[in-house]
């Protein structure tokens, strides 16, 4: 069996351990750790990364990974699960997507030992985690007030990722290219597909999103023969293209659809009004599809992203 070595610690077959990787110190000199949970079966098999909180204000994924740890769902019957519930401790503490200097960890890969804080943590993930894993699922949410219906993003040019996305079985699978300097792209370059799960919005817990994250992970583990079947497979709705409907005028945004809802071409999705009843501008769907993300802000400016529609072929 291959060696799994993280932070200088060799993980033996049959071993379940928590490692705390020292990251840095806060200005108070409080030590910041990156806790990593490793569950290794005695039987050889794939190594799956399950991670959340790469953006520190995206809480749904953190909660999902935590629940899978506490409910003992990640111990595989073969292979290994590497679980990191919270990657960006700094962002979590300051309820921010980024690091204190404004850097986005997901634009900092592969990172460097002497770079910014985000770059240093990217370096740890690149050198301690990526060499040990075969594939992964990384949990994200939409931005502030932008609520994604549970979906897995994969680059449709990469067949391995698409197959894993189908096994995960989220309600939606959306085509999404690799972003430069992202964790997903860095892993892809090393031949390791990482799925990005998007669900709900930052700084808001969404039970449906957490439940879908947990069930999808269990399906993925079953697909990888790491676990007996817990949930029935599900055929995701696959969408190769998507567009944002933006506000044509500023005003009060009144959506008449919910996230996840099926919509028809030309259907009225929302209206934008002014506070005095003089303005009423409809927002219509450009094609048949599904609402994959909805802006929950009640007041918008012209140009704001309102509704993200996934296109059904
Ligand atoms: Zn994110």
Boltz pocket constraint, residues with backbone or C-beta under 6 A from the ligand:
constraints:
  - pocket:
      binder: B
      contacts: [[A, 54], [A, 55], [A, 58], [A, 139], [A, 140], [A, 141]]
      max_distance: 6.0
